[in-house]
């Protein structure tokens, strides 16, 4: 795995660079398809920020932490990434084994239940349903992209701050 470490308007000490290489490098044992990782250090007022983005098998896994020390932030980010990778692997393996028509029917019923309160048009990259769900979970976002058979377009279902749901109907950019 190739690890790129940079500092945004801050000089990263050598011991922090070595520590980051060690901690992020260990994630390779959980997910062997990691191609590269970007580690970005920055400062926001009194907080030291560590952001890590991992590219693996076409997926993006991201975590960040704001702490008092860079090494502390690296530890927390590494733990977050480890949990995300484990959760992704478990769900991916479970979905492969349990792919049944009954499950798909339940998911459709769950989708029809939420109240749609807002519709927007956005440009998006096309993805398959399972791929969009996994991407959403890896990024820890509250949305997912799906192909809507009613209008033959990819849609994004997202959870709004007020607890209701919205649907984004994309147009080609």
N, C-alpha and C positions, 0 to 999 in steps of 0.2 A: 504494500500500500504506500502510495506517495502522500506525504503530509507536508502541506504548505503552511507556514506560520508567518503571519504578518501583524504589524502593529499599526493601528490607525492613529496618527498624530501622537504616538507614544513609542519609546524605544523599549523593546522587550528584552529583559536580562537573559543572559545565556543559560542560567540555571532554570529559568522558567521555560525556555525553548526546549531544553533537554527533558524536563518534566512532562511537558505537553506531548512531545514525541513518544515518550514511554507510555503515558496513560492512554492516548488515542491509538497508539500502535497495538495495544492489548485488545482493542475491540475486534481486531481481525480474527481472533480465535472464536468469536461468536458468529461471525458472518463472513465467510471466506470470499465473497464476491465484492468486497469493498475495493474500488479502484483508486479513489483519492479522497483526501480530507483537507478541508480548509479551516484553519484555526485563526481567528481574528481577535486581537486584543485591543481594547480601547478603554478610555476613562470617561465617565460621566459624573461630573462634580466630584463627590468623594468615593464613588463606587468604581471598582475595577471590573470590566465586562469581558467575558470570554464567550465567543460565538463559534460553534463548530458546525460545519456543513459537510456531510458525507455523501458521496456519489457511489451507489452500489447497484449494479444490474439495472440501470435505468431508473432507479428510485433515488429520491433525495431524502435524507434523514438529517434533521436539524435540531439543535438545542442551544440554549444560551443561559448564562447566569451572571448576575451582578452581585459581587461580594466585596469584602474589604481587601482581600489578597488574591492575586492571580492564581496561585496554586490551589487555594480553596475553591475558586471558581472552576478550575480545570477538573478537580475531583467531582464536583457536583454535576458538571456537564457530562463527564464520562459515565457517571451513574445513570443519568437521564437517557443517554444514548444507548447504554447497555439494556435498560428496561424497554426502550422502544424497539430495539433489534429483537430482543427475546419475544416481545408481544407480537411483532410482525411475523416472525418465524412460526410461532404457535398458531396464530390465526390463519396463516397461509396453509399450513399443514392440515388444520382442522377443516378449512373450506374445501380443500381438495378431496378429503375423505367423505365429507358430508354434503356434497353437492347433489341435492335431490329436488324434484319439482315441488314437493311440499314446502321446502324452505323458501324457494323463490316465491311461492304464493303468499307466504306469511310476510315476506319483505314487501311485496306489493301492497298488501293490506295495511301494513305499518305506514307506508308512504302516503296512502290516501287519507289517513286520519288527521294529519296536521292541517291547520288553517293557513292558507296562503294569503299573506297580507301585502306583498309587494312584488312587482315584476320589473326586472331590468334587462337590458340587452348588453352583453359583453362579448369580447373576442376571447376565445379559449383554445387551448390545444386539445385535440380529440384524444379520448382515452376510453378503454372498456370499463364497464361497471366495477368489476372486482379490482382492477388496477387503480381506479379513482378512489375507491374506499381505502385501499392499502396506503395510497399516497396521502390521503387525508389523515389517517391514523399516524403515519410516520412523521408528518409535519405538526401533529397535535392541533389541527384546525377543526372547526365545527361546521364543515361543509363537505359535500361530496358531489362528484360529477357523475351523471348517468345519461344513457340514451333514452329519450322519450319517444316511444312508439306512436303516440298520438299525433305528434307534429314532425316526426322523422328528424329530430335535432337532438343534439347533446344538451342536457340541462344540468344545472347545479342546484342542489337543494341545500339551503344553509339555515342555520339557527340564528335568529335575530337576538339582540340584547334584551328585548322585552319578553323573550320566551316563545314567541310565535315563530313560524317558519316562512321563508320566502323562496321563490323559484327564480333563477336567472335563466333567461332564454338567450343563448349566444347567437351572434351573427358572424359570418366569416369576415376576418379583418382584411 
